[in-house]
Amino acid sequence: MLNAMETEVRYHMLRPAQVRARREQCPVVYIPIGTIEWHGPQNPLGADSLQAEGLALLAARMGGGLVFPPLYYGESRSESLMEANAEDREKIAEAMGLSPDNFLPERQPFSPTEQVLNYQRLLLHILAEAETLGFTVGVLVAGHYPLIDHARAAAHLFNQRRHSKRHGMLAWACVDYLLVRESYPDSGDHAAGWETSHLLHLHPDTVDLSALPPRGKPLVGIMVSRMLPQDSTAEFGKQTLEESARAVVREVRHRLDHRDLYRQHGSSMQEGLGK
């Protein structure tokens, strides 16, 4: 439930007249993408999509626009997934009561390359859907870091269509930690202080820091950049998400005001022009 200070910006929660009014005020749609993946024993399995949605909601409330429902499914199950690729994936499987063999490539109906192509096709389809609904800029917000490459590829392909080059929606893809590297050189991690702090801010009831081992003991399926997960705070999560959202809004506003700059070959993914 929203509190009194929050504006409803979720597309699927609004009536047509409400959507139209907000879209006409700011024709931007945010599309959060993530996965269902191990994020340590302390975090929910939907951590990536929850973070992407949280950033998208914050950006829409700061700068206008609407937010599509987050996409939890469809990413490669053979590549860039902790359950399939982590060095300690057997410990992850044990903690989840699963066999590590569940994530072997031969269990999948498609090859790794086919999985990537299928996902990019899905993103292209979603972008086209957003365009039909009247948006001028569509932003793929990646919560699962490896998805930024697929999102950028899909946005490139979308923007190179003849319709897009002339008068279609402009697509862009972003991920939080790359937008704030100047302020936070060690931004980003997997289930350590960066991500766990985000979840403490966004969804505190889903995080249980007591599930972590004592400091100094091995961490299962957690990749630390700078901050240990035990040091996570909701305050740090709020601070970093808000700075990321401000960066997103700057980039989006620049694309709204200067769309022709981003329709040139190879320029649609540039970041920093909105600073």
C-alpha positions in Angstrom: 0.0 0.0 0.0 1.3 3.5 -0.9 1.8 6.0 1.9 0.3 9.5 1.7 3.5 11.0 0.3 3.8 8.6 -2.6 2.3 9.2 -6.1 0.9 6.2 -7.9 2.9 5.8 -11.1 2.4 2.1 -11.8 0.8 1.8 -15.2 -1.2 -1.3 -14.3 -2.6 0.3 -11.1 -4.1 3.3 -12.9 -7.3 3.9 -14.8 -7.1 5.0 -18.5 -7.8 8.7 -17.7 -5.1 8.7 -15.1 -2.6 7.1 -17.4 -3.4 9.5 -20.2 -3.0 12.6 -18.0 0.4 11.5 -16.6 1.6 10.3 -20.1 0.6 13.6 -21.7 2.5 15.4 -18.9 5.6 13.3 -19.4 5.6 10.6 -22.1 8.2 8.3 -20.5 7.8 4.7 -19.5 10.1 2.7 -17.3 10.4 -1.1 -17.8 12.1 -2.8 -14.8 13.8 -6.1 -15.7 15.4 -8.6 -13.4 15.4 -12.2 -12.4 14.7 -14.7 -9.7 18.1 -15.6 -8.2 19.9 -16.4 -5.0 20.9 -13.2 -3.2 22.3 -14.6 0.0 20.4 -16.1 2.8 19.3 -12.7 4.0 17.6 -11.3 0.9 14.5 -12.2 -1.2 15.0 -14.1 -4.4 13.3 -11.4 -6.4 16.0 -8.9 -5.3 17.0 -7.8 -8.8 13.6 -7.0 -10.1 12.6 -5.4 -6.8 15.6 -3.0 -7.0 14.9 -2.2 -10.7 11.3 -1.5 -9.9 12.2 0.6 -6.9 14.6 2.7 -9.0 12.0 3.1 -11.8 9.3 4.2 -9.3 11.6 6.7 -7.8 12.7 8.1 -11.1 9.1 8.4 -12.3 8.1 10.2 -9.1 11.0 12.6 -9.4 10.8 13.4 -13.1 7.5 12.2 -14.4 6.4 9.2 -16.4 4.9 5.8 -15.7 6.3 2.3 -14.7 5.4 -1.0 -16.3 5.2 -4.1 -14.2 8.6 -5.6 -13.5 9.8 -8.6 -15.7 11.1 -11.4 -13.5 11.4 -14.1 -16.1 13.0 -15.0 -19.4 16.8 -14.4 -18.8 19.3 -17.0 -19.7 19.2 -20.0 -17.2 22.6 -21.2 -18.4 24.7 -18.1 -18.1 25.2 -15.3 -15.5 22.9 -17.0 -12.9 24.3 -17.7 -9.5 22.5 -21.1 -9.2 24.1 -22.1 -12.5 27.5 -20.4 -12.6 28.7 -19.4 -9.1 31.8 -21.1 -7.8 29.8 -22.1 -4.7 26.7 -23.1 -6.6 26.6 -26.5 -4.9 26.3 -24.7 -1.5 23.5 -22.5 -2.9 21.7 -25.6 -4.2 22.1 -27.3 -0.8 20.7 -24.2 1.0 17.7 -24.2 -1.3 17.1 -28.0 -1.0 17.8 -28.5 -4.7 20.2 -30.6 -6.8 22.9 -28.5 -8.5 22.2 -30.6 -11.6 18.9 -28.8 -11.9 20.8 -25.9 -13.5 22.9 -27.8 -16.0 22.7 -26.6 -19.6 21.2 -29.9 -20.8 18.2 -29.2 -18.6 17.2 -26.2 -20.7 15.1 -26.5 -23.9 17.3 -23.9 -25.7 21.0 -23.3 -26.1 22.7 -20.4 -24.3 22.7 -18.4 -27.5 19.1 -19.1 -28.2 18.2 -18.1 -24.7 19.8 -14.7 -25.2 18.1 -14.2 -28.5 14.7 -15.2 -27.1 15.2 -12.7 -24.2 16.2 -9.9 -26.6 13.1 -10.6 -28.7 11.0 -10.4 -25.6 12.5 -7.0 -24.8 11.9 -5.8 -28.3 8.3 -6.9 -28.1 7.8 -5.0 -24.8 9.3 -1.9 -26.2 7.0 -2.1 -29.2 4.1 -2.5 -26.9 5.1 0.6 -25.0 5.4 2.6 -28.2 1.8 1.6 -29.2 0.7 3.0 -25.9 1.9 6.5 -26.7 5.3 6.9 -25.1 8.1 8.9 -26.5 10.9 7.4 -24.4 11.1 3.8 -23.1 13.7 3.0 -20.5 14.7 -0.6 -19.7 15.9 -0.5 -16.1 18.1 -3.5 -15.4 18.3 -4.9 -11.9 20.2 -8.1 -12.7 23.6 -6.6 -13.9 24.2 -9.0 -16.8 20.9 -8.0 -18.3 22.2 -4.5 -19.1 24.0 -5.9 -22.2 20.9 -7.6 -23.5 18.8 -4.5 -22.7 21.3 -2.3 -24.6 21.3 -4.7 -27.5 17.5 -4.7 -27.7 17.4 -0.9 -27.4 19.9 -0.5 -30.2 17.9 -2.8 -32.5 14.7 -1.0 -31.6 16.1 2.4 -32.3 17.5 1.3 -35.7 14.1 0.5 -37.1 13.0 2.7 -39.9 10.0 3.8 -37.9 12.1 4.6 -34.8 14.6 6.7 -36.8 11.8 8.9 -38.2 9.2 9.3 -35.5 9.0 6.3 -33.1 9.7 5.9 -29.5 13.4 6.3 -28.4 14.6 3.4 -26.2 17.4 3.5 -23.6 18.8 1.0 -21.1 20.4 1.7 -17.7 21.6 0.0 -14.6 22.0 1.8 -11.3 25.6 1.2 -10.3 27.1 2.4 -13.6 25.3 5.8 -13.3 26.9 6.7 -10.0 30.5 5.5 -10.4 31.8 9.1 -10.0 30.3 9.4 -6.5 30.6 5.7 -5.6 33.7 4.2 -7.3 33.0 0.8 -5.7 29.3 0.8 -6.6 27.6 -2.5 -7.3 27.9 -6.0 -5.8 25.9 -9.2 -5.5 23.9 -9.5 -2.3 26.5 -7.6 -0.3 26.2 -4.1 1.2 25.1 -2.3 -1.9 22.2 -4.5 -2.9 21.2 -5.5 0.6 21.0 -1.8 1.6 18.7 -1.1 -1.3 16.4 -3.9 -0.2 16.5 -2.7 3.4 15.2 0.7 2.2 12.7 -0.6 -0.4 11.4 -3.7 1.3 12.7 -3.9 4.9 10.3 -6.7 5.8 11.9 -9.1 3.3 15.5 -8.8 4.7 16.8 -10.7 7.6 20.4 -9.8 8.4 20.4 -12.3 11.3 20.4 -15.1 8.6 24.0 -14.1 7.7 27.0 -15.9 9.2 29.1 -14.1 11.8 31.5 -11.5 10.4 34.6 -13.2 9.0 32.9 -16.5 8.2 32.4 -17.6 4.5 29.6 -16.0 2.6 27.6 -18.2 0.3 26.6 -16.7 -3.1 27.6 -13.2 -2.1 30.1 -11.1 -4.0 31.5 -8.2 -2.0 32.8 -5.0 -3.7 33.4 -2.8 -0.7 30.6 -3.1 1.9 30.0 -6.4 3.8 26.3 -7.4 3.8 26.4 -7.3 7.7 27.1 -3.5 7.4 24.0 -2.8 5.2 21.7 0.0 6.2 18.4 1.4 4.8 19.9 4.9 5.0 22.7 3.9 2.6 20.2 2.2 0.3 18.1 5.3 0.2 21.0 7.6 -0.5 22.4 5.5 -3.4 19.0 4.9 -5.0 18.1 8.5 -4.9 21.4 9.5 -6.6 20.9 6.8 -9.2 17.3 8.1 -9.8 18.5 11.7 -10.3 21.0 10.4 -12.9 18.3 8.5 -14.7 16.0 11.6 -14.7 18.8 13.8 -16.1 19.4 11.3 -18.9 15.7 10.9 -19.7 15.0 14.6 -19.8 17.9 15.1 -22.2 16.5 12.4 -24.5 13.0 14.0 -24.3 14.4 17.4 -25.2 17.0 16.3 -27.8 15.7 13.1 -29.3 17.4 13.8 -32.7 20.8 13.6 -31.0 20.1 10.0 -30.0 18.7 8.9 -33.4 22.1 9.0 -35.0 23.9 5.7 -35.7 25.5 4.4 -32.5 24.5 7.3 -30.3 21.3 6.0 -28.7 23.1 4.4 -25.7 25.3 7.3 -24.8 25.2 8.4 -21.2 26.3 11.6 -19.7 24.8 14.0 -22.2 22.1 14.9 -19.7 24.5 16.1 -17.0 
